[in-house]
Amino acid sequence: MRLAKRVSGINESVTLGITSKAKKMAKDGVDIVSFAAGEPDFDTPDHIKQAAIKAISDGFTKYTPSSGIPELREAISLKFKQDNGIDYLPYQIVVSNGAKHSLYNVFQAICESGDEVLIPAPYWLSYPAMVLMAEAKPVFVETRRDNNFKATEKDIISKITPRTKCLVLNSPSNPTGCVYDTAELKTIAKIAVERDLLVISDEIYEKLIYDNKKHVSIASLNKEIYERTVTINGVSKSYSMTGWRIGYAAGPKEIMTAIGNLQSHATSNPSSISQKATLEAMTRSQDFVNQMRDEYERRRDYMMSRIGVIKNISYSKPNGAFYLFCDISKTGRDSVAIANALLDEAHVAVIPGEPFGADGYIRLSFATNMETIKKGMDRMEEYFSKNG
């Protein structure tokens, strides 16, 4: 059968593929240490689960407004004001089936055939696929490790053409863990305003920032960039709710109205039960978020101390998210070969950097318990001492 061009070049996520292979090996009895997963290893807090159970018991199991229940959109509006210093009114917010769905909606709403979307590389591997599905062209802005993989003014301007529609900004970043500071964001905002570009700001990891650094939302900087930014967030990473599938987007009224209309025909509303659970998560104690962040910082520091002595591997210190992006170029092998060898021979699952636009790197997640991290580091150290 002849498929549509928009999907013919789209492949399965490599991160899911590696994870599936590792899970199959584990099911077959192999003792696998996985540094592959892109989700928190903590369970969803009990009070959030109980809110979902109550929603079911109360019969809150019907359709809701397609853009989200009013009380949740109001809670998100308040969150933006208190946490990020951004005034998004509830009608400027659309709740979707995960932040990935929110991003997909945005690209579908703003991109046309021939438009170009700037994506700093390394990048989360789904960005280019989403852009292609919107019939636009991903244009990669190469970054450098010596700048912690952050795009500079020169890097961005060199890629702008008359067809450039928007820039994707991911801070904290998957896979590198880089976090843009206020000065760097002001530079990007200045470019966007001067060149009349939209900014798609993916802030899904905002609660996982380390070293006493502070998350800054680019839309909070001034009125001009606020009017050109769509901010993406959700509860998957901050409240360990990946399977609940709730994300949200906020931005200019015209764009958000179009996204709401699109979603009403594509998926109707996000899960009614998950919306009630999200409302509980966002309006109650945030102690869980802080405790999870502190534990990830402890794990990050330990993993860095171990990676630092392994032959032919180095890293850039991540200030956010829960990944260590490791340079394996000195091994003389590409990232897919290294990832397969580690899984097959050392029984350690990592994600190759190739689908992130960085073939000389592998991504290690420290979203797993310390005992597992220690075991995995022992295995990697032994493997590279023999095969580095």
N, C-alpha and C positions, 0 to 999 in steps of 0.2 A: 504493500500500500504506500502511496506517495503522501508523505507528511508535509505539514506546513513548514515553511522555511524558519518560522520563528522558534520552532522546537527541534528541528532536525539536527542542530549543532549543540543542543543542550545535553550534557551528560550528568550522571548521578554525582552528587556531592562526594568528593574523595574522602572527606572526613567521615561521612557515614559509611562509606565502603570499607575503610580500614577498621572502623569500629565493629562493623558486622563480621569481618574476617576474624578479628580478635575474639569476638563473642562466640563464634562457631568453634574456634580452637579450644576455648575454655569449656564449652559444652562437651567437646570430645575428650576432655580430661587433661588438657594442657594447662599448666599453671601460668597464666598470663598476667603480667603487670601492664595495666593500660594507662598511658599518659595521653590518650587520644581524645577523650570526651570533651565537648564544649559546653558542659553544663555543671552546675554545682552538685557536689556529692551529698550535701546536707538535705535532710527531709524537709518538706514544706511544714512550717510551724503548725502546731495543733490548733491554735485558735483560728487559723485560716481554714483548715480542714473542717472545723466545726461549723464555721459560717456556711460552707458549701453544703454540709449535711443538713443544716437548718433550712437552707434554700430549697433543697429537695423535699424535706418534710413539709414545708409550707406550700408546696406546689408551685414554686417559682421555676417552672420547667417549660414555659411557653416562649413564643417569639418575644423579642424586645425591640425597641427602636433600633434600626440597622446600624446607627452610629454609636450605640451604647446607651445604657440606662442613664437618665438625667443625673441621678445622685453620684454615679461614678465619674461622669464627665465633670461635674462640679468638684469632686475630690481631686481629680487630675489638675483642674484649673488652679485649685488652691496649692497643690504640690508644686506646680511650676512657679507660682508666685513666691512661696516660702523657700523652696530649695534652690531655685534657679534665677529668681529675680525677673521673671518674664510674665507679662500680663496677657495670657491667653484666656479668652472667655470660653465658656462651655461649647458655644456653637462653632468655635474654631478647632475643636477636638473631635477626632474620630477614633473610636476603640475598635480594634481589629483582632483577627485570629493570630496573635503573635506579632512581634516587631518585624519579623520577616515579611508577613502579610502587609503590614503598614508600609514598608519600603516598596514592596511590589506595587501597591496601590499608587504611591507617589509617582513612580516612574511611568506607570500606565497613564496617569492623569496629565503629566507635564511634557512627556517626550513624544516627538513625531519622527517619522522616517527621515534620516539624515542628520538629526540632532547629535551632538557629541556631548558625552558626560565625562568629566575629569574624575579619575579615581587614583588617589595616591597609592603607590605600590611599595611594599607588600600590602595586600588588601584582603578583606574577607571574601572568600571565593564566590559567594553568591551575588555580589554586586554586578560583575560583568554579565552573568547569566540573566539577571533581571533587566539590565539595560538592553541586552539583545532581544529579550522577549517583548520589550516595548518598541522594537524596531529602530532603536538608536544605536550609536557606536560608542563603546567604551574606549576612552583614551587614557593611557596610564601615565601618571606623573611619577617618575622614578625618584625615590628618596635614598638617603645614604645612612649607613649604620653610624657613622661618626656624628650624625645629627639626630641620633635616636629615631631614625626612620620618619622624621617629620618633614613635610613638604615646605620648602621655602618660597619666598616671593618669586625668586628667579625661576625655580622649578615650575611653578604654576603658570606664570606668564608665558613661559616658553611653549606651552601646550595650548594656549588659547587661540582659537580661530573664529571667524565669523559664524561658524556653526555651533560653537560651544554654548550649551544651554545651562549646565549646572555643574557644581562641584560636590562630590561626596566627601564628607568629613566624618571620621570615626575616631572619637576620643572619649575615653580610653579605647585603644585599638586592639582589635583581633586581626592579626596574630601577634603583633609586636609588643603590645602593652604600653605604647607611647602615649603620653598625655600632653596636649597642647596647653601652654600657659596663656595668660591674658594678652601679653604682648604679641605672641604668635597669632592668636586669634584675631587681634585687631588688624594685623597685616593682611590676613586672609579676608576679613570683612571689607577692608579698604579696596582690595582687588575686586571683590564681588560687586561692590557698589559702583566702582568706576567702570567696570566692564559689563554691568547689568546682568550679572549671573545669579541664579538661584543657588542656595546652599542647602544640601540635604545633610542634616547633622544627626548622625546615629550615636545616641548617648546611652545605649543599653547597659553599658558597664559603669555608669557614673557612680554607683555606690561602692565600687571596688577600686579605690584609689589608696595608695600607700605613701609612706614617708611624709605624712602630714601635709601632703599636697591637697589642693582644693580643685574640685571640678568647676569649670566655667562653661556656661552655655553661650555659644556665639550669638544667639538671638538676643541675649541680655545686654549686649554692648552698646547699641544705639538704635534709634528708630529706623534708620536706613537699612541696616542689616536685618533687623527684626522683620521688616516687610519683604525680605528676600529669602527668608529661612523657613524650612519645614523641619521641625524637631521631632525625632523618632525616639521612643523609649518603650518600656514595658516592664513586666514583673518577673520574667523568666530568670534573670540572673540575680536581681536584688533580693528576691524573696524565695529563691529556689523553687520556682513554679513553671519550669520549662514545659511540662506536659499539660498545663492548664490552658495554654495558648491564648494569652492576652497581651497585646501590645497596643500602642497608641501613637498617633501622629497629631501634631498641632502646627498651625501656620496661618497664612493669609486666608481670609474668608473665601475668596474665589476658588482657591486651590482645594480647600477643605470641603467646600460644598460639592465640587466635582468628585472628590474622593468618596464622599458619603453617597452620592448618587451611583457611582461605580460599584461600591460595595453592596448597595441595596440589591443590585441585580446579580452580582457575582456570588456572594455567600450569605446574603441577608445579615443577620446579627451574629456577633460572637456568642459563645455559650453563655446562656443566662446564669447558670450555676457558677461558672468561672468568674463572671462579672461580680457576683455577690462576694465571692472569695477575695477578689482583687480589692473591692471596696473595704473589706475588713483589713487586708494587708496594708493599705495606704493610710488608713485613718486610726490605727491602733499603735501600740508601742513599736518602736523601731530598734529595740535592743537586739533582736535577732540579726538584723543587718549589720550592726556594729560588731557583734561577736564573730560573725562569719568573716567580715573583712579582716579583723585582727588575726584570725586563724590562718587565712590565706597569706597574710603578710609573713607570718611565722614559717609557713611551708615554703613560700617563695625564697626566703632568706636561706633556708636549709638547702633547697635545691640548687641555688646559686653557688653555695659553698662546695657542693659536691661536683657540679659541672665544671667549676673552675680548675679542678685538678685532673680532669679527664683528657687524655691525649687527643689532640687535633680538634677539640671542640671549644668554642668560646661563645659568649652571649652578650647582649645588651640588656642592662638592668631595666625590667619593666616597672613602670610606676602605676600601672593599673591593669585591670582584667585579671585572668589567672593562667597566663601562659608565659613560658620562657621560650624565646625565639633564638635558636642556637645555630651558629655558623659552623657548617661541616665541610666547607670548601677545601680545607687542608687535607681532607681524606682522599681527594681526587675522584670521588664518586658523587653522582647526583642524588638528590633527596629521595626520590622514589626507590632507588636501589638501596640506600641506607635504611629507609623505613621498612622495606621488605626483609632485609637481612636481620635487622633488630628483632622483627616479629618472628621470623622463622628460626633464627639461631639463638637469640638471647631471650626470646619470649617476652619482649617489651614492645608495646604498641605506641608508636608516635605518628605524627602527621607530617608527610613530606611538604616542603615549602613550595614545590612546583605549582600547585593550583592556587597558591597565594601570590604568584608572580615573583618568587624568590627561590630558585632551584638549589641554591647553595645553603639552604637552611632546613631545619626541621622544627616543628612546634611541639613542645611538651606542656601538657596541662598539669598544674598542681592542684586541680580540683579533685583530689583523692586524699585518703588519710595518710598520716605521716609514716606509718608502718609500711604501707605500699610504696611510698616515695623512697624510703630507705632501701627496700628490696630492689626496686627498679634502678636506683642509682648504683647499687652494687653490681647488678647485671650489666649495666651500660659501661661501667668502669672496666669490668673484666673483658667485655667484648672489644672495646676500643684499644685496650692494652695489647690485644692479640691481632686485631684487624684494622687498627687505625691507619 
